[in-house]
Amino acid sequence: MARNTRTYSDFDLSFGMNPATHDVAMKYDENAVKAAVKNLVLTKNYERPFHSEIGCQVSSLLFNPAGPMLDATLSRSIRDVITTYEPRVVLMDVKVRSNPDNNAVYISILFRIVNNPAPVTLELTLQRTR
């Protein structure tokens, strides 16, 4: 009997088609967890029906003045949402760097997946748009 080696799976949110099965494409293991963490960070409060408590303040904080206080507040908000709502990861570090010249914030999230000692890095660039 073949053993399933995939631990985590999720839909690919681009909803591309799997060419072999003609079904919705899937993400597995590290890619699935990275997508889940990214979705948590980018989800606004009250955006999920029936789960208004799930969300992060990142998008509402982007228009605050850039500086060390913004970086610290964003980092704390990201830490809180990941540790509260993503049990599959052990958060190791969150680095936030504002770039006011480009109206961007660079976020680097370092974590490891539970039962996997290898660290995973998720890089996000958030742009201030209207």
N, C-alpha and C positions, 0 to 999 in steps of 0.2 A: 504494500500500500504506500503510495507516494505521500510524503508529508508536505503540507503547505508551509512554505518558508516565509510568506508574506505576513507581516504582523498587522499593519495598518493599511487601510485603503479608503479612498474617497473619490468622488466625482471630480473630473477636471472641469473647473468652472468656465473654461472657454467653450465647453459643450461641443468639442470637436468629435468627429466620428471615428471609432476604431475601424480601420480598414478591413480587418479580418472578420469581425463579428457584426459590423454595421450598427453597433450599439454606442452609447455615450462612452467616450474615452475615460479611463480611470488613472488615478495617481496612486502610487504605493509607497509604503514605508516612509523614508526620509522626505520624499517630495510631498506626500500627503500631509505629514505633520507640519512641514514648512508652510504649505498653503493654509492650513488651519490657523497657524500663528499669525500669518499675514492678514487673514480675514478678521481675526480678533482685534488686531491693532487698528485696522481700517474701519471697523464697524463703529458707528456712532451710537450713543445711548438712545434708546427708544426706537431704534431702526428695525429690530427683529420683533415681529409680531409674537405676542404671548411670552416674550422673554426680554422685556424692556430693561432689565438689570444688566444684560450683557452689552458691553460697549466700552469704548475707550475715548478719551477726550482729545485725541490727537488732532482731529480736523478742526475742532473749535479753538485749539490753542495755537494753531499755525499763524493766526493773524496778530498774536501778541508781539510786542517788541522783541527782536532777536537779542540773545545774550545768555549769560550763564543761568539766569533764573528760568528762562524758557527751556533750556536744555535739561535742567534738573527736574522741572515739572513734567516735561514729556517723558523723561526716563522713569520717573516714579509712576506715572499713569500706565506706561507700558508694562512695567514690572507687576503692578497690581493686577491688571487684566490677565496677564499670562499665568501668574501663579494662582489666580482664583479660578479661571475657567479652562485651563489646558492641563489636565492631569498627566498627559503623556510625556511632558517635558520637565526637565530639571533646569531651571534658568541659572545661567552662570554669570552673564554680564549683559548690560545694555549700555551702549554708547550712543550719545546724541550729539551732533555737531551742526549748529546753525550756520548757514551761509547767506547772509542778508543781501549780498551783491547779486546772487542768482535767484533770490526769493525761494530758497530751498532749505530743507532740513534733511541731513543724512543720518540714518539710523542703522546701527549694527547690533543685532541681537545674537548673542552666543548662548547656546543651550546644548544639552544632550538629551537624547531620547531615552526614556526609561528602559532599562535592560540592555542598553547599548553604550559602551564607554566612549565611543568616538564623538568629539564635539562637532556641532553643526552651526554654521553661521548663516544668518539671514540678513541680507543687505536691502534696505529700502531707501528710496529717495522720494521725499514728499515735496511737491511743488505748491506754492501758494497761488491759487487761481480764484477767479471770481465766480 
